[in-house]
């Protein structure tokens, strides 16, 4: 099966500091989850 997506860039960056802080928190949580998985020998 082949799935093709056609994405259009709507906005780059964050509208304000609050959105930036939320994005940084989400990114940090994902990094931590990847580190935890790799520490136990599981792939992401």
N, CA, C and O of each residue as an XYZ file, in Angstrom:
176
protein
N       0.844     -1.161      0.000
C       0.000      0.000      0.000
C       0.898      1.235      0.000
O       1.887      1.298      0.731
N       0.547      2.194     -0.811
C       1.282      3.448     -0.887
C       0.368      4.575     -0.448
O      -0.729      4.743     -0.980
N       0.826      5.342      0.521
C       0.055      6.494      1.000
C       0.877      7.742      0.707
O       2.037      7.837      1.106
N       0.283      8.677      0.023
C       0.970      9.912     -0.335
C       0.211     11.073      0.305
O      -0.994     11.231      0.109
N       0.928     11.861      1.057
C       0.329     13.035      1.690
C       0.860     14.284      1.025
O       2.038     14.360      0.674
N       0.005     15.248      0.855
C       0.396     16.534      0.291
C       0.178     17.581      1.370
O      -0.936     18.068      1.563
N       1.267     17.928      2.082
C       1.178     18.858      3.200
C       1.524     20.259      2.738
O       2.456     20.457      1.959
N       0.778     21.215      3.218
C       1.060     22.614      2.923
C       1.480     23.296      4.228
O       0.806     23.167      5.250
N       2.596     24.019      4.179
C       3.072     24.728      5.366
C       2.115     25.883      5.651
O       1.871     26.730      4.792
N       1.582     25.903      6.863
C       0.651     26.950      7.246
C       1.363     28.017      8.065
O       1.161     29.215      7.866
N       2.202     27.558      8.990
C       2.892     28.500      9.868
C       4.160     27.844     10.380
O       4.175     26.645     10.659
N       5.207     28.612     10.503
C       6.453     28.120     11.077
C       6.688     28.900     12.365
O       6.617     30.129     12.386
N       6.963     28.179     13.414
C       7.222     28.832     14.687
C       6.003     28.810     15.594
O       5.054     28.059     15.371
N       6.048     29.630     16.598
C       4.987     29.679     17.602
C       4.414     31.082     17.648
O       5.120     32.065     17.421
N       3.121     31.161     17.944
C       2.456     32.464     17.957
C       2.872     33.327     19.137
O       2.851     34.554     19.047
N       3.254     32.687     20.255
C       3.623     33.471     21.433
C       4.527     32.627     22.334
O       4.800     31.464     22.038
N       4.982     33.221     23.423
C       5.896     32.524     24.336
C       5.242     31.314     24.988
O       5.914     30.316     25.248
N       3.943     31.388     25.255
C       3.255     30.259     25.889
C       3.279     29.031     24.980
O       3.537     27.924     25.453
N       3.016     29.208     23.686
C       3.072     28.087     22.747
C       4.488     27.523     22.668
O       4.677     26.311     22.571
N       5.466     28.400     22.709
C       6.862     27.953     22.653
C       7.197     27.106     23.884
O       7.842     26.065     23.757
N       6.773     27.535     25.053
C       7.026     26.786     26.282
C       6.343     25.422     26.256
O       6.923     24.422     26.680
N       5.120     25.385     25.761
C       4.399     24.106     25.655
C       5.146     23.166     24.708
O       5.328     21.987     25.013
N       5.574     23.687     23.569
C       6.298     22.867     22.598
C       7.611     22.347     23.184
O       7.981     21.195     22.959
N       8.308     23.188     23.929
C       9.560     22.745     24.554
C       9.304     21.641     25.578
O      10.080     20.689     25.672
N       8.229     21.764     26.339
C       7.877     20.731     27.313
C       7.537     19.409     26.645
O       7.951     18.348     27.111
N       6.786     19.472     25.557
C       6.426     18.250     24.818
C       7.681     17.599     24.253
O       7.838     16.381     24.334
N       8.574     18.400     23.682
C       9.808     17.859     23.110
C      10.660     17.197     24.182
O      11.221     16.125     23.953
N      10.763     17.821     25.344
C      11.555     17.237     26.429
C      10.955     15.922     26.903
O      11.682     14.961     27.154
N       9.629     15.873     27.027
C       8.969     14.628     27.449
C       9.223     13.517     26.440
O       9.470     12.375     26.828
N       9.166     13.835     25.150
C       9.428     12.817     24.112
C      10.869     12.338     24.157
O      11.135     11.148     23.995
N      11.811     13.269     24.379
C      13.219     12.858     24.496
C      13.405     11.914     25.680
O      14.115     10.913     25.577
N      12.769     12.233     26.797
C      12.872     11.392     27.984
C      12.269     10.010     27.731
O      12.828      9.000     28.160
N      11.150      9.966     27.049
C      10.522      8.677     26.733
C      11.429      7.841     25.844
O      11.532      6.630     26.036
N      12.097      8.473     24.861
C      13.017      7.730     23.992
C      14.196      7.204     24.788
O      14.628      6.070     24.582
N      14.728      8.028     25.711
C      15.854      7.574     26.542
C      15.435      6.405     27.420
O      16.188      5.445     27.578
N      14.248      6.480     27.987
C      13.760      5.413     28.857
C      13.574      4.114     28.086
O      13.947      3.045     28.567
N      12.993      4.205     26.883
C      12.794      3.013     26.057
C      14.132      2.394     25.698
O      14.298      1.178     25.791
N      15.095      3.224     25.283
C      16.383      2.685     24.860
C      17.146      2.085     26.040
O      17.932      1.156     25.858
N      16.924      2.601     27.234
C      17.604      2.065     28.417
C      17.124      0.643     28.725
O      17.861     -0.167     29.287
N      15.884      0.359     28.349
C      15.345     -0.980     28.594
C      15.438     -1.874     27.363
O      14.891     -2.977     27.354
N      16.128     -1.406     26.322
C      16.343     -2.235     25.149
C      15.174     -2.312     24.204
O      15.146     -3.174     23.327
N      14.197     -1.423     24.362
C      13.053     -1.414     23.451
C      13.277     -0.347     22.393
O      13.895      0.684     22.660
N      12.771     -0.600     21.186
C      12.893      0.409     20.121
C      11.687      1.332     20.169
O      10.630      0.968     20.686
N      11.858      2.534     19.622
C      10.749      3.498     19.635
C       9.805      3.312     18.491
O       8.826      4.048     18.371
